[in-house]
Amino acid sequence: MHPESVVVDASFVVRLVMAGDPAVEPLVTWKRFLSKGIHVAAPALLFYEVGNALFKYLRHGMKTEDIMFALDVALGLGIEPVEDRSLHSEAVSIALVLGLPSAYDSHYLAVARRLGCDLWTYDRKLVERASPRFPWVRLGR
């Protein structure tokens, strides 16, 4: 276990790698994580979701080289992927308890719960559904 950890979801990472201005909130938050030596983790699902989200930007007219650069940056952030068989059962249980439409988001919740840390997201709907039961879910500004 790391002394201090956070979990980030795909919405956080996509905003981070697509932010052009160093003053943009996800960059400020990321720099704070780095400066404090905070361990950043996510379910391995993160990388599939980020790739898919960036592909959608490509489909909406962004340049291939810009998207591939953003993907390289995302893959090089040093986020530790968490993957084991029991994670999926945990995620499905959380999705059922929260009444989520899918179990994707609940994988992030399961990892954060395991690590005893905050989950950072830009998914307002997830925060609204999860925060009454999981008060450590943080909405980026």
Order of alpha helices (4+ residues) and beta strands (2+ residues): beta-alpha-alpha-beta-alpha-alpha-beta-alpha-alpha-beta-alpha-beta
